[in-house]
């Protein structure tokens, strides 16, 4: 990507995207538990595996 050739609007949008990617994604549950995206996806995978095992 050639930064100097981008329009001002495109530069602002890219700067906003870069700023937002520095903020980690966290899931909260009733203000009791805070989970990262990695731990949330791990729980979902484990739950899905258990569900499939019980279906058989």
ZIBEL-V264061 format. One line per field, one symbol per residue. phi: phi as a letter, one per 40 degrees, with the letter a starting at -180 (. if undefined). psi: psi as a letter, one per 30 degrees, with the letter a starting at -180 (. if undefined). burial: I if it has 24 or more other C-alpha atoms within 12 Angstrom, else O. Layout:
phi=???
psi=???
burial=???
This chain:
phi=.cdccccccccccccccccccccccbbbbfgbbbbccccccccccccccccccccc
psi=kjefflleeeeeeeeeeeefffkkkkkkjhgekkkleeeeeeeeeeeeeeeeeff.
burial=OOOOOOOOOOOOOOOOOOOOOOOOOOOOOOOOOOOOOOOOOOOOOOOOOOOOOOOO
